[in-house]
Amino acid sequence: MKISVAIITHNAAPELARCLASVAFADEIVVVDQDSSDDTAAVCARHGAVLHQSPWLGFGPTKQKAVALCRNRWVLSIDSDEEVTPELRAAIEALPAAPPPAAFAVNRLSRFLGRWIHHCGWHPEYVVRLFDRERAGFNDKPVHEAIETAGEVGRLSGLMLHYTYETMEQYIDKLNRYTTLAAEQMHAAGRSANLWQAFARSKVTFWRMYVLRGGILDGGPGLVLCLSSGFYVLAKYVKLWRMGTR
């Protein structure tokens, strides 16, 4: 099977270098960048990736643009802060040229504040990443985008590692941007919220992740993640509430 890799990135050169090294087995690597000011271009050149520039269109449309720039029918979509493990690479390389499924999901293991998170509802986490672009593609959601398929979805062995938030600064920065995008998406869909809903949803999120989904077993980082996730929900719904009062 000939595979193209599609990546979108912005000012993430160190992470991108690790990501590109892990997908060196692919026949083609396409990177769509949003005018990075770091050495993203040099990193792409070292790893033989084809670099394109594009304005930010939202996560779904920007990722689909990267897919459209690929030559091969089968595309592996990966974020710049992710890494394909040798086991996952072997599973991909073992696929036949034309497998029946329209797409394959991979099990992603994410890292938070220096610890791999095995609970909290974060793992196991199967995400569709390898797909036949004639039978699948990204939806147009600006945040929390997903690959939609017109056929069966299989699963691959091995892990995809996700170096998501090594510092609280990273988390807080993304939390502000992502909650705004999510609130705007819900507002555009005609949804509304009040302060009681924002508070209640936040508390439910924390207890579900920390107790029901075993976040307590992930130690200090697990506790911080569950509390932060509760605040994420609070911020999203407070922003939605404020949009309805304007």
Backbone as CSV, one residue per row, in Angstrom:
resi,resn,N_x,N_y,N_z,CA_x,CA_y,CA_z,C_x,C_y,C_z
1,MET,0.830,-1.198,0.000,0.000,0.000,0.000,0.870,1.256,0.000
2,LYS,0.617,2.151,-0.951,1.303,3.435,-0.962,0.542,4.399,-0.058
3,ILE,1.274,5.064,0.819,0.641,5.925,1.821,1.229,7.338,1.765
4,SER,0.340,8.322,1.818,0.740,9.710,2.014,0.455,10.080,3.458
5,VAL,1.298,10.901,4.040,1.080,11.423,5.387,0.689,12.887,5.269
6,ALA,-0.376,13.280,5.969,-0.844,14.667,5.949,-0.736,15.256,7.347
7,ILE,-0.072,16.421,7.445,0.158,17.071,8.739,-0.134,18.561,8.601
8,ILE,-0.794,19.136,9.596,-0.890,20.594,9.664,-0.080,21.047,10.880
9,THR,0.509,22.225,10.789,1.395,22.658,11.879,1.516,24.169,11.929
10,HIS,1.957,24.648,13.098,2.265,26.065,13.267,3.234,26.217,14.438
11,ASN,4.430,26.680,14.137,5.454,26.947,15.156,5.640,25.775,16.119
12,ALA,5.850,24.596,15.564,6.044,23.395,16.384,7.221,22.584,15.861
13,ALA,8.297,23.258,15.477,9.417,22.590,14.817,10.005,21.413,15.601
14,PRO,10.290,21.532,16.915,10.859,20.387,17.641,9.941,19.172,17.641
15,GLU,8.654,19.399,17.873,7.692,18.298,17.853,7.551,17.733,16.446
16,LEU,7.545,18.624,15.462,7.401,18.194,14.069,8.553,17.292,13.651
17,ALA,9.757,17.586,14.107,10.919,16.764,13.759,10.736,15.335,14.258
18,ARG,10.260,15.177,15.483,10.011,13.847,16.041,8.915,13.138,15.253
19,CYS,7.858,13.862,14.927,6.752,13.300,14.176,7.206,12.820,12.805
20,LEU,7.940,13.661,12.087,8.386,13.313,10.739,9.319,12.113,10.741
21,ALA,10.172,12.032,11.744,11.082,10.883,11.836,10.308,9.584,11.982
22,SER,9.146,9.645,12.650,8.377,8.423,12.896,7.571,7.969,11.679
23,VAL,7.401,8.841,10.693,6.631,8.467,9.495,7.515,8.435,8.252
24,ALA,8.801,8.224,8.464,9.742,8.198,7.337,9.465,7.052,6.370
25,PHE,8.695,6.060,6.800,8.385,4.908,5.949,7.369,5.240,4.857
26,ALA,6.669,6.375,4.973,5.608,6.720,4.027,6.192,7.073,2.657
27,ASP,5.371,6.943,1.621,5.806,7.274,0.262,5.832,8.773,0.024
28,GLU,5.065,9.519,0.817,4.979,10.965,0.643,4.556,11.586,1.965
29,ILE,5.150,12.730,2.291,4.757,13.470,3.495,4.409,14.899,3.074
30,VAL,3.176,15.303,3.368,2.700,16.642,3.032,2.457,17.414,4.325
31,VAL,3.081,18.572,4.448,2.908,19.430,5.626,2.271,20.739,5.182
32,VAL,1.158,21.087,5.801,0.498,22.366,5.541,0.730,23.253,6.759
33,ASP,1.435,24.344,6.539,1.879,25.227,7.621,1.120,26.547,7.579
34,GLN,0.912,27.136,8.758,0.259,28.436,8.845,1.290,29.518,9.193
35,ASP,2.180,29.766,8.257,3.162,30.858,8.377,3.959,30.799,9.675
36,SER,4.573,29.663,9.948,5.404,29.524,11.149,6.605,30.456,11.093
37,SER,7.003,30.945,12.263,8.171,31.825,12.346,9.405,31.087,12.864
38,ASP,9.273,29.777,13.148,10.420,29.003,13.615,11.068,28.296,12.423
39,ASP,11.839,27.235,12.660,12.539,26.576,11.556,11.764,25.377,11.003
40,THR,10.445,25.527,10.928,9.602,24.477,10.360,10.046,24.103,8.955
41,ALA,10.365,25.093,8.125,10.767,24.826,6.739,12.038,23.978,6.696
42,ALA,13.005,24.283,7.553,14.257,23.523,7.580,14.011,22.094,8.054
43,VAL,13.135,21.928,9.037,12.806,20.587,9.530,12.169,19.757,8.425
44,CYS,11.242,20.352,7.696,10.596,19.637,6.591,11.621,19.244,5.522
45,ALA,12.528,20.158,5.208,13.541,19.869,4.192,14.427,18.706,4.613
46,ARG,14.814,18.656,5.892,15.675,17.574,6.381,14.991,16.217,6.287
47,HIS,13.676,16.210,6.419,12.952,14.939,6.439,12.253,14.627,5.117
48,GLY,12.515,15.433,4.105,11.944,15.158,2.790,10.457,15.398,2.678
49,ALA,9.911,16.245,3.538,8.476,16.544,3.499,8.204,17.699,2.546
50,VAL,7.078,17.629,1.855,6.658,18.697,0.953,5.889,19.738,1.768
51,LEU,6.363,20.970,1.753,5.786,22.026,2.588,4.896,22.946,1.763
52,HIS,3.681,23.183,2.273,2.745,24.128,1.675,2.333,25.144,2.734
53,GLN,2.030,26.350,2.302,1.520,27.383,3.203,0.031,27.577,2.953
54,SER,-0.717,27.814,4.040,-2.158,28.015,3.907,-2.662,28.877,5.042
55,PRO,-3.639,29.720,4.780,-4.284,30.447,5.890,-5.053,29.465,6.762
56,TRP,-5.303,29.848,8.004,-6.026,28.982,8.926,-7.500,28.973,8.547
57,LEU,-8.051,27.769,8.356,-9.433,27.598,7.941,-10.282,26.910,9.007
58,GLY,-9.691,26.628,10.170,-10.317,25.766,11.158,-9.717,24.383,11.011
59,PHE,-9.795,23.566,12.069,-9.105,22.276,12.050,-9.599,21.351,10.938
60,GLY,-10.920,21.151,10.855,-11.434,20.233,9.843,-11.078,20.654,8.426
61,PRO,-11.421,21.878,7.998,-11.104,22.310,6.635,-9.605,22.351,6.338
62,THR,-8.780,22.750,7.325,-7.344,22.810,7.073,-6.756,21.414,6.902
63,LYS,-7.207,20.467,7.725,-6.721,19.094,7.578,-7.193,18.481,6.257
64,GLN,-8.416,18.802,5.859,-8.904,18.269,4.591,-8.131,18.876,3.423
65,LYS,-7.689,20.118,3.560,-6.865,20.730,2.523,-5.542,19.984,2.388
66,ALA,-4.956,19.597,3.530,-3.711,18.821,3.493,-3.936,17.488,2.801
67,VAL,-5.073,16.859,3.075,-5.407,15.580,2.432,-5.519,15.760,0.924
68,ALA,-6.145,16.854,0.487,-6.341,17.105,-0.940,-5.022,17.312,-1.675
69,LEU,-3.980,17.713,-0.955,-2.674,17.937,-1.577,-1.867,16.644,-1.718
70,CYS,-2.361,15.550,-1.140,-1.649,14.269,-1.204,-1.879,13.581,-2.551
71,ARG,-0.900,12.793,-2.978,-1.005,12.080,-4.255,-1.663,10.718,-4.126
72,ASN,-1.441,10.051,-3.000,-1.912,8.681,-2.853,-3.344,8.597,-2.332
73,ARG,-3.977,7.467,-2.624,-5.360,7.256,-2.212,-5.470,7.060,-0.705
74,TRP,-4.505,6.362,-0.103,-4.521,6.125,1.334,-3.699,7.195,2.036
75,VAL,-4.301,7.802,3.038,-3.675,8.929,3.746,-3.640,8.637,5.248
76,LEU,-2.489,8.889,5.853,-2.340,8.837,7.305,-2.300,10.271,7.813
77,SER,-3.313,10.675,8.566,-3.352,12.012,9.147,-2.759,11.943,10.550
78,ILE,-1.788,12.789,10.817,-1.133,12.791,12.119,-0.831,14.231,12.511
79,ASP,-0.955,14.541,13.792,-0.645,15.884,14.273,0.848,16.011,14.544
80,SER,1.330,17.233,14.547,2.765,17.459,14.715,3.260,17.053,16.093
81,ASP,2.357,16.937,17.082,2.768,16.515,18.428,2.510,15.031,18.672
82,GLU,2.364,14.258,17.591,2.143,12.819,17.700,3.299,12.049,17.075
83,GLU,3.372,10.771,17.416,4.472,9.926,16.946,3.959,8.507,16.687
84,VAL,4.332,7.946,15.548,3.986,6.564,15.219,5.027,5.647,15.849
85,THR,4.586,4.692,16.653,5.515,3.751,17.273,5.933,2.687,16.260
86,PRO,7.051,1.991,16.502,7.467,0.916,15.586,6.399,-0.154,15.412
87,GLU,5.644,-0.473,16.467,4.590,-1.483,16.368,3.471,-1.024,15.438
88,LEU,3.095,0.249,15.534,2.060,0.770,14.650,2.573,0.839,13.215
89,ARG,3.805,1.242,13.051,4.396,1.266,11.708,4.342,-0.123,11.076
90,ALA,4.702,-1.154,11.843,4.691,-2.522,11.322,3.281,-2.936,10.921
91,ALA,2.282,-2.542,11.701,0.898,-2.885,11.383,0.442,-2.208,10.095
92,ILE,0.871,-0.972,9.902,0.514,-0.246,8.678,1.198,-0.872,7.462
93,GLU,2.475,-1.177,7.621,3.225,-1.737,6.495,2.743,-3.145,6.127
94,ALA,2.087,-3.825,7.059,1.600,-5.180,6.791,0.256,-5.179,6.058
95,LEU,-0.370,-4.024,5.877,-1.664,-3.970,5.205,-1.529,-4.308,3.722
96,PRO,-2.540,-4.952,3.140,-2.517,-5.217,1.694,-2.704,-3.924,0.907
97,ALA,-2.519,-3.987,-0.379,-2.603,-2.792,-1.226,-3.998,-2.177,-1.220
98,ALA,-5.028,-3.014,-1.130,-6.399,-2.510,-1.168,-7.246,-3.213,-0.104
99,PRO,-7.093,-2.845,1.163,-7.867,-3.496,2.226,-9.345,-3.137,2.137
100,PRO,-10.242,-4.035,2.558,-11.683,-3.756,2.490,-12.153,-2.560,3.312
101,PRO,-11.650,-2.345,4.534,-12.150,-1.196,5.312,-11.884,0.135,4.619
102,ALA,-12.770,1.097,4.880,-12.583,2.441,4.334,-11.572,3.230,5.147
103,ALA,-11.340,2.787,6.386,-10.424,3.505,7.264,-9.993,2.596,8.405
104,PHE,-8.951,3.045,9.117,-8.454,2.298,10.277,-8.287,3.262,11.449
105,ALA,-8.680,2.782,12.622,-8.479,3.545,13.858,-7.229,3.036,14.564
106,VAL,-6.549,3.949,15.248,-5.358,3.593,16.005,-5.561,3.984,17.463
107,ASN,-4.904,3.278,18.350,-5.020,3.536,19.782,-3.989,4.593,20.174
108,ARG,-4.476,5.719,20.700,-3.589,6.835,21.034,-3.371,6.913,22.542
109,LEU,-2.105,7.052,22.925,-1.719,7.217,24.333,-1.168,8.625,24.506
110,SER,-1.805,9.404,25.386,-1.457,10.818,25.523,-0.672,11.100,26.800
111,ARG,0.105,12.152,26.733,0.994,12.557,27.826,0.522,13.893,28.395
112,PHE,0.540,14.009,29.724,0.111,15.242,30.381,1.022,15.520,31.569
113,LEU,1.665,16.674,31.566,2.562,17.093,32.642,3.601,16.019,32.972
114,GLY,4.195,15.446,31.941,5.287,14.507,32.128,4.890,13.083,32.437
115,ARG,3.602,12.749,32.309,3.154,11.385,32.609,2.214,10.889,31.518
116,TRP,2.398,9.613,31.124,1.473,8.993,30.189,0.187,8.678,30.936
117,ILE,-0.943,9.136,30.393,-2.232,9.007,31.052,-2.933,7.736,30.571
118,HIS,-3.133,6.796,31.494,-3.740,5.506,31.143,-5.208,5.409,31.556
119,HIS,-5.740,6.463,32.183,-7.122,6.442,32.639,-7.783,7.773,32.262
120,CYS,-8.666,8.273,33.091,-9.345,9.566,32.870,-10.261,9.571,31.645
121,GLY,-10.439,8.422,30.990,-11.173,8.402,29.739,-10.303,8.745,28.553
122,TRP,-8.999,8.909,28.797,-8.058,9.238,27.729,-7.459,7.999,27.064
123,HIS,-7.534,6.860,27.735,-6.922,5.653,27.167,-7.644,4.421,27.675
124,PRO,-7.920,3.444,26.791,-7.612,3.473,25.364,-8.464,4.508,24.628
125,GLU,-7.900,5.067,23.575,-8.598,6.074,22.767,-8.349,5.741,21.297
126,TYR,-9.320,5.156,20.657,-9.170,4.802,19.247,-9.648,5.955,18.371
127,VAL,-8.736,6.454,17.551,-9.044,7.569,16.660,-8.768,7.131,15.224
128,VAL,-9.655,7.497,14.309,-9.467,7.164,12.899,-8.381,8.064,12.330
129,ARG,-7.342,7.468,11.770,-6.225,8.247,11.247,-5.772,7.800,9.860
130,LEU,-5.921,6.532,9.539,-5.516,6.025,8.224,-6.781,5.747,7.431
131,PHE,-6.900,6.344,6.242,-8.154,6.201,5.513,-7.963,6.311,4.001
132,ASP,-8.915,5.724,3.300,-9.016,5.809,1.849,-9.761,7.099,1.537
133,ARG,-9.091,8.065,0.949,-9.717,9.373,0.792,-10.854,9.381,-0.232
134,GLU,-11.040,8.289,-0.973,-12.189,8.191,-1.859,-13.434,7.731,-1.103
135,ARG,-13.246,7.221,0.119,-14.369,6.748,0.914,-14.443,7.415,2.289
136,ALA,-13.557,8.353,2.556,-13.536,9.009,3.865,-12.854,10.369,3.757
137,GLY,-13.096,11.223,4.734,-12.467,12.537,4.757,-12.893,13.309,5.990
138,PHE,-12.234,14.422,6.251,-12.537,15.242,7.418,-13.838,16.013,7.227
139,ASN,-14.589,16.157,8.310,-15.734,17.059,8.272,-15.237,18.500,8.388
140,ASP,-16.161,19.444,8.349,-15.761,20.851,8.310,-15.824,21.542,9.669
141,LYS,-15.800,20.773,10.759,-15.854,21.383,12.083,-14.557,22.148,12.360
142,PRO,-14.654,23.370,12.886,-13.446,24.150,13.168,-12.647,23.628,14.346
143,VAL,-13.285,22.833,15.225,-12.607,22.225,16.371,-13.309,20.898,16.651
144,HIS,-12.566,19.959,17.267,-13.093,18.608,17.497,-13.529,17.974,16.178
145,GLU,-12.717,18.175,15.173,-12.967,17.614,13.846,-12.840,16.097,13.879
146,ALA,-13.396,15.440,12.870,-13.319,13.983,12.808,-13.326,13.525,11.364
147,ILE,-12.805,12.323,11.149,-12.838,11.707,9.824,-14.140,10.932,9.702
148,GLU,-14.920,11.252,8.699,-16.172,10.566,8.448,-15.979,9.590,7.298
149,THR,-16.523,8.395,7.444,-16.280,7.342,6.464,-17.587,6.838,5.849
150,ALA,-17.437,6.249,4.667,-18.572,5.633,3.985,-18.339,4.134,3.894
151,GLY,-17.867,3.548,4.963,-17.574,2.124,4.958,-17.087,1.652,6.311
152,GLU,-16.636,0.420,6.344,-16.158,-0.208,7.578,-14.899,0.471,8.092
153,VAL,-14.748,0.515,9.418,-13.544,1.041,10.055,-12.862,-0.102,10.809
154,GLY,-11.630,-0.414,10.436,-10.875,-1.449,11.122,-10.007,-0.855,12.224
155,ARG,-9.254,-1.706,12.897,-8.342,-1.247,13.946,-6.954,-1.805,13.694
156,LEU,-5.957,-0.988,14.026,-4.567,-1.394,13.866,-3.927,-1.607,15.233
157,SER,-3.016,-2.548,15.323,-2.276,-2.759,16.566,-1.174,-1.721,16.687
158,GLY,-0.628,-1.589,17.884,0.400,-0.579,18.116,-0.208,0.722,18.596
159,LEU,0.633,1.605,19.094,0.178,2.871,19.653,0.626,4.062,18.825
160,MET,-0.176,5.109,18.890,0.247,6.429,18.444,0.459,7.258,19.710
161,LEU,1.649,7.775,19.905,1.960,8.559,21.094,1.618,10.020,20.858
162,HIS,0.986,10.628,21.864,0.538,12.007,21.757,1.177,12.834,22.876
163,TYR,2.121,13.696,22.506,2.809,14.555,23.475,1.983,15.835,23.611
164,THR,0.870,15.730,24.306,-0.143,16.779,24.234,0.185,18.030,25.051
165,TYR,0.376,17.889,26.367,0.641,19.060,27.208,1.743,18.729,28.200
166,GLU,2.935,19.224,27.957,4.037,19.009,28.880,4.046,20.056,29.990
167,THR,3.402,21.202,29.754,3.362,22.272,30.760,1.936,22.808,30.891
168,MET,1.645,23.427,32.015,0.338,24.050,32.199,0.177,25.251,31.274
169,GLU,1.305,25.902,30.960,1.225,27.034,30.028,0.655,26.595,28.685
170,GLN,1.122,25.437,28.194,0.595,24.908,26.936,-0.903,24.626,27.047
171,TYR,-1.295,24.008,28.149,-2.701,23.641,28.318,-3.581,24.890,28.377
172,ILE,-3.174,25.880,29.172,-3.990,27.079,29.343,-4.121,27.839,28.024
173,ASP,-3.033,27.895,27.261,-3.074,28.589,25.973,-4.075,27.922,25.026
174,LYS,-3.994,26.586,24.935,-4.911,25.874,24.044,-6.343,25.895,24.585
175,LEU,-6.491,25.832,25.910,-7.824,25.858,26.504,-8.571,27.111,26.086
176,ASN,-7.906,28.250,26.133,-8.576,29.503,25.776,-9.006,29.496,24.319
177,ARG,-8.102,29.044,23.423,-8.432,29.035,21.999,-9.501,28.006,21.670
178,TYR,-9.363,26.809,22.228,-10.283,25.724,21.896,-11.683,25.970,22.452
179,THR,-11.787,26.527,23.668,-13.110,26.775,24.228,-13.834,27.876,23.450
180,THR,-13.095,28.844,22.953,-13.715,29.882,22.123,-14.242,29.282,20.829
181,LEU,-13.434,28.457,20.172,-13.869,27.821,18.933,-15.079,26.916,19.167
182,ALA,-15.043,26.157,20.265,-16.143,25.245,20.562,-17.426,26.013,20.857
183,ALA,-17.312,27.094,21.614,-18.489,27.901,21.932,-19.065,28.545,20.679
184,GLU,-18.200,29.032,19.810,-18.660,29.637,18.554,-19.371,28.599,17.688
185,GLN,-18.845,27.382,17.670,-19.456,26.307,16.886,-20.849,25.977,17.419
186,MET,-20.991,25.878,18.741,-22.294,25.586,19.333,-23.270,26.745,19.118
187,HIS,-22.780,27.963,19.254,-23.633,29.141,19.061,-24.151,29.192,17.633
188,ALA,-23.284,28.900,16.670,-23.685,28.900,15.265,-24.734,27.826,14.984
189,ALA,-24.712,26.746,15.776,-25.683,25.664,15.613,-26.988,25.942,16.352
190,GLY,-27.088,27.117,16.977,-28.318,27.497,17.648,-28.416,27.067,19.099
191,ARG,-27.318,26.600,19.686,-27.353,26.153,21.071,-27.148,27.332,22.019
192,SER,-27.609,27.169,23.254,-27.450,28.209,24.270,-27.159,27.540,25.604
193,ALA,-26.802,28.340,26.599,-26.478,27.796,27.920,-26.745,28.852,28.974
194,ASN,-26.868,28.383,30.218,-26.957,29.308,31.346,-25.866,28.956,32.343
195,LEU,-25.704,29.758,33.370,-24.618,29.552,34.313,-24.777,28.251,35.103
196,TRP,-26.021,27.877,35.414,-26.228,26.625,36.146,-25.766,25.439,35.304
197,GLN,-26.086,25.436,34.023,-25.634,24.356,33.140,-24.116,24.316,33.069
198,ALA,-23.488,25.491,32.962,-22.029,25.551,32.883,-21.400,24.946,34.138
199,PHE,-21.918,25.315,35.297,-21.390,24.801,36.566,-21.626,23.296,36.693
200,ALA,-22.850,22.859,36.407,-23.195,21.444,36.565,-22.384,20.565,35.624
201,ARG,-22.253,20.966,34.371,-21.495,20.172,33.398,-20.028,20.079,33.800
202,SER,-19.502,21.160,34.360,-18.111,21.164,34.808,-17.889,20.144,35.919
203,LYS,-18.769,20.140,36.910,-18.636,19.210,38.029,-18.798,17.761,37.575
204,VAL,-19.758,17.516,36.702,-19.976,16.161,36.197,-18.739,15.672,35.448
205,THR,-18.134,16.545,34.660,-16.928,16.174,33.906,-15.819,15.754,34.836
206,PHE,-15.572,16.517,35.899,-14.510,16.168,36.839,-14.752,14.817,37.482
207,TRP,-15.926,14.599,38.059,-16.182,13.360,38.791,-16.227,12.148,37.861
208,ARG,-16.721,12.341,36.645,-16.732,11.228,35.694,-15.304,10.798,35.354
209,MET,-14.431,11.771,35.096,-13.056,11.449,34.727,-12.248,10.934,35.914
210,TYR,-12.426,11.555,37.080,-11.575,11.232,38.221,-11.978,9.946,38.927
211,VAL,-13.285,9.700,39.035,-13.764,8.522,39.758,-14.196,7.409,38.805
212,LEU,-15.167,7.685,37.954,-15.728,6.636,37.094,-14.719,6.131,36.072
213,ARG,-13.853,7.010,35.590,-12.884,6.616,34.565,-11.458,6.463,35.110
214,GLY,-11.340,6.436,36.420,-10.086,6.054,37.051,-8.973,7.070,37.050
215,GLY,-9.296,8.350,36.891,-8.251,9.365,36.890,-7.437,9.382,38.168
216,ILE,-8.042,8.921,39.269,-7.334,8.862,40.547,-6.089,7.984,40.458
217,LEU,-6.081,7.030,39.518,-4.946,6.122,39.358,-3.786,6.756,38.587
218,ASP,-3.993,7.917,38.011,-2.943,8.604,37.259,-2.190,9.625,38.106
219,GLY,-2.326,9.546,39.426,-1.543,10.383,40.333,-1.847,11.862,40.211
220,GLY,-0.837,12.657,40.551,-0.994,14.111,40.523,-1.381,14.652,39.162
221,PRO,-0.675,14.253,38.090,-1.074,14.727,36.759,-2.510,14.361,36.416
222,GLY,-2.970,13.185,36.867,-4.348,12.790,36.614,-5.334,13.703,37.308
223,LEU,-5.049,14.055,38.554,-5.915,14.966,39.291,-5.970,16.328,38.606
224,VAL,-4.805,16.849,38.211,-4.761,18.155,37.537,-5.519,18.095,36.216
225,LEU,-5.361,16.988,35.487,-6.055,16.842,34.210,-7.570,16.852,34.397
226,CYS,-8.050,16.129,35.398,-9.497,16.070,35.632,-10.050,17.426,36.060
227,LEU,-9.323,18.123,36.939,-9.748,19.462,37.349,-9.725,20.425,36.168
228,SER,-8.661,20.335,35.366,-8.529,21.227,34.209,-9.600,20.950,33.170
229,SER,-9.945,19.683,33.001,-10.987,19.326,32.039,-12.338,19.863,32.497
230,GLY,-12.567,19.831,33.805,-13.787,20.425,34.335,-13.834,21.919,34.058
231,PHE,-12.691,22.583,34.230,-12.643,24.021,33.946,-12.810,24.292,32.461
232,TYR,-12.285,23.398,31.624,-12.465,23.533,30.171,-13.955,23.585,29.840
233,VAL,-14.704,22.663,30.408,-16.147,22.618,30.160,-16.820,23.877,30.700
234,LEU,-16.414,24.310,31.900,-16.970,25.530,32.480,-16.723,26.726,31.559
235,ALA,-15.477,26.879,31.087,-15.131,28.005,30.222,-15.917,27.971,28.918
236,LYS,-16.057,26.788,28.338,-16.780,26.656,27.067,-18.231,27.100,27.201
237,TYR,-18.895,26.643,28.266,-20.310,26.968,28.414,-20.539,28.392,28.928
238,VAL,-19.606,28.923,29.693,-19.718,30.335,30.075,-19.569,31.221,28.840
239,LYS,-18.651,30.870,27.958,-18.493,31.644,26.716,-19.748,31.538,25.854
240,LEU,-20.334,30.340,25.797,-21.590,30.176,25.045,-22.701,31.005,25.669
241,TRP,-22.778,31.007,27.002,-23.779,31.815,27.712,-23.609,33.295,27.374
242,ARG,-22.367,33.765,27.389,-22.105,35.177,27.103,-22.472,35.541,25.668
243,MET,-22.256,34.608,24.750,-22.635,34.878,23.355,-24.136,35.066,23.211
244,GLY,-24.899,34.377,24.042,-26.354,34.518,23.983,-26.887,35.759,24.639
245,THR,-26.037,36.486,25.391,-26.492,37.698,26.069,-26.108,38.958,25.318
246,ARG,-25.408,38.794,24.203,-24.960,39.980,23.459,-26.067,40.512,22.546
